[in-house]
Amino acid sequence: MTIYWLKSVDSTQSYLKEALKSGKYKTPCAIATLKQTNGTGSRGNKWISLEGNLFFSFAINKSKLPNDLKLESASIYFMYLLKEVLESQGSNLWLKWPNDFYLKDKKIGGCITNVQGDILICGIGINAQKAPENFGVIDISFEPYKILQMYLKSIEKRISWKQVFSKYKLEFENNISVVPYVSNKDFSFLDAKMMNDGSLMCNGKRIYSQR
């Protein structure tokens, strides 16, 4: 997968979407930077992007994803693969359902996915050096280019959802002990059951990440 490093960009995800529409870039590819001026978060929120942290987005055709991966759970899949890469370098981060990296009770990163025709676009931000108030910084020093290369190679292996999910499911209890409620408090993790497709069942309602 080709990686394009930019000195600065408003939003890696917005930039990549436009570059694909115009034909400037072809899939699979990734855009990365250490300076993002107008990052996008979940549910239309703005991602606070402090210079020196790692921000990137990648685009991949849906046909190149594992056959058993539901798009609604793509955030879990992509974040868990990155978690494994960062763990291999010594980090103790964990993945909060469905798309946030945490160190203990502090958020240090997040992910958002979008579908553009036959292409899935995933944007990820990690607090590598600095963090806004009430957020945390990852517990290791790493070389951004090396980490991104390792991660994208992992994606290209097309590891099955079943294989990834079997490991994530064992760690789901971290959500219960550290962050018992979803941000909008629609339900409690204490009452939720993890389903095999990555959704949560709570009070008879199935909830997908949809991010």
C-alpha positions in Angstrom: 0.0 0.0 0.0 1.4 3.4 -1.0 1.9 5.9 1.8 1.8 9.6 1.0 3.3 11.7 3.9 2.2 15.3 4.0 3.8 18.2 6.0 0.4 19.5 7.1 -3.2 18.8 6.1 -6.7 20.0 7.3 -8.0 16.4 7.7 -6.3 13.2 6.3 -9.8 11.7 5.8 -11.2 14.7 3.9 -8.1 15.1 1.8 -8.1 11.4 0.9 -11.7 11.4 -0.1 -11.2 14.3 -2.4 -8.0 12.8 -3.8 -9.8 9.6 -4.7 -12.7 11.4 -6.3 -10.4 13.5 -8.5 -8.3 10.5 -9.5 -5.1 11.9 -7.9 -4.6 8.7 -5.9 -5.6 5.1 -6.5 -6.5 2.5 -3.9 -5.0 1.0 -1.9 -3.2 4.0 -0.4 -2.7 6.0 2.8 -2.3 9.7 3.7 -0.3 10.5 6.9 0.9 13.6 8.7 2.1 14.8 12.1 0.2 18.1 11.7 -3.6 18.1 11.1 -5.5 21.3 11.4 -9.2 20.3 11.2 -9.5 16.6 12.2 -12.8 14.7 12.1 -14.1 12.7 15.1 -17.0 10.4 15.6 -20.6 11.6 15.4 -19.5 14.8 13.6 -17.2 15.9 16.4 -13.9 17.6 15.8 -10.8 15.7 16.7 -8.3 17.9 18.6 -5.1 17.5 16.6 -2.0 18.6 18.4 1.1 18.9 16.3 3.5 16.0 16.7 0.9 13.3 17.0 0.2 10.8 14.3 -2.8 11.2 12.0 -3.5 9.0 9.0 -6.2 7.7 6.7 -6.1 4.8 4.3 -8.4 3.6 1.5 -9.0 0.0 0.5 -11.5 -1.6 -1.8 -14.1 -3.6 0.0 -13.2 -6.6 -2.2 -9.8 -6.7 -0.5 -11.3 -7.0 3.0 -11.8 -10.4 4.8 -15.0 -12.1 3.5 -16.4 -12.5 7.0 -16.0 -8.8 8.1 -19.2 -6.8 8.5 -18.6 -3.2 7.5 -20.4 -2.1 10.7 -17.6 -3.6 12.7 -14.7 -2.4 10.6 -13.6 0.0 13.3 -13.1 -2.8 15.8 -11.2 -4.9 13.2 -8.8 -2.1 12.0 -8.2 -0.8 15.5 -7.4 -4.2 16.9 -4.9 -4.9 14.2 -3.2 -1.6 15.1 -3.4 -2.4 18.8 -1.4 -5.6 18.1 1.3 -3.6 16.2 1.6 -1.1 19.1 1.6 -3.9 21.7 4.5 -5.5 19.8 6.5 -2.3 20.5 5.7 -2.4 24.2 2.5 -0.5 24.7 -0.1 -1.4 27.2 -3.0 0.3 25.5 -6.5 -1.4 25.2 -9.4 -1.0 22.8 -12.6 0.4 24.1 -15.6 -0.7 22.0 -15.9 0.2 19.2 -13.1 2.5 18.1 -11.1 4.2 20.9 -7.6 3.5 22.3 -7.2 3.9 26.0 -4.4 3.7 28.5 -6.1 2.9 31.8 -9.0 5.4 31.9 -7.5 8.0 29.4 -8.3 8.1 25.7 -5.2 8.3 23.5 -6.6 7.6 20.1 -9.6 7.0 17.9 -10.9 5.8 14.5 -13.7 6.6 12.1 -14.6 4.7 9.0 -16.6 5.7 5.9 -17.7 4.0 2.7 -17.3 5.8 -0.6 -18.8 3.6 -3.3 -16.7 0.4 -3.4 -14.0 1.9 -1.2 -13.7 1.9 2.6 -11.8 4.8 4.1 -10.5 4.6 7.6 -9.1 7.6 9.6 -7.0 7.1 12.8 -5.4 9.6 15.2 -3.0 8.7 18.0 -1.7 11.0 20.7 2.0 10.1 20.2 3.6 13.1 22.0 0.9 15.5 23.3 -2.7 15.3 24.5 -5.5 17.8 25.1 -6.8 18.2 28.7 -8.4 15.0 30.1 -6.8 12.8 27.4 -3.6 10.7 27.5 -0.5 10.0 25.5 0.7 6.6 24.4 3.2 4.9 26.7 5.9 4.2 24.1 8.1 6.2 21.7 7.8 5.0 18.2 8.8 6.0 14.7 5.6 6.9 12.8 6.7 5.7 9.4 7.8 2.3 10.7 4.6 1.8 12.7 2.4 2.8 9.8 4.3 0.4 7.4 3.9 -2.5 9.9 0.2 -1.7 10.3 -0.6 -1.5 6.6 1.2 -4.8 6.0 -0.9 -6.4 8.7 -4.1 -5.2 6.9 -2.8 -6.6 3.6 -2.7 -10.0 5.1 -6.5 -10.1 5.2 -6.6 -11.8 8.6 -10.1 -13.1 9.1 -12.6 -11.3 11.3 -13.2 -14.5 13.2 -9.5 -14.7 14.2 -9.3 -11.0 15.2 -12.6 -11.1 17.1 -11.8 -14.2 19.0 -9.0 -12.3 20.7 -10.9 -9.0 21.2 -13.8 -10.7 22.8 -11.5 -12.0 25.6 -10.5 -8.4 26.4 -14.0 -6.9 26.3 -14.2 -6.9 30.1 -11.9 -3.9 30.0 -14.9 -1.8 28.9 -16.8 -2.9 32.0 -14.1 -2.2 34.6 -12.9 1.1 33.2 -15.7 2.7 31.1 -19.0 1.2 32.2 -21.2 3.5 30.0 -21.3 4.5 26.4 -20.8 8.2 26.0 -24.5 8.9 25.4 -25.4 6.6 28.2 -28.0 4.7 26.1 -26.8 1.6 27.8 -24.3 0.2 30.2 -21.5 -2.1 29.3 -22.4 -4.0 32.5 -25.6 -5.2 30.8 -24.2 -5.7 27.3 -23.4 -9.0 25.6 -20.8 -9.1 22.9 -22.1 -10.8 19.7 -20.0 -12.6 17.2 -20.4 -9.9 14.5 -19.0 -7.2 16.9 -22.3 -5.8 17.9 -23.6 -5.5 21.4 -26.9 -6.8 22.7 -28.5 -4.9 25.5 -32.0 -5.0 26.7 -33.1 -6.8 23.6 -31.5 -4.2 21.3 -28.6 -4.9 19.0 -26.2 -2.0 18.7 -23.4 -1.7 16.0 -20.5 0.7 16.1 -21.6 2.5 12.8 -18.4 4.5 12.8 
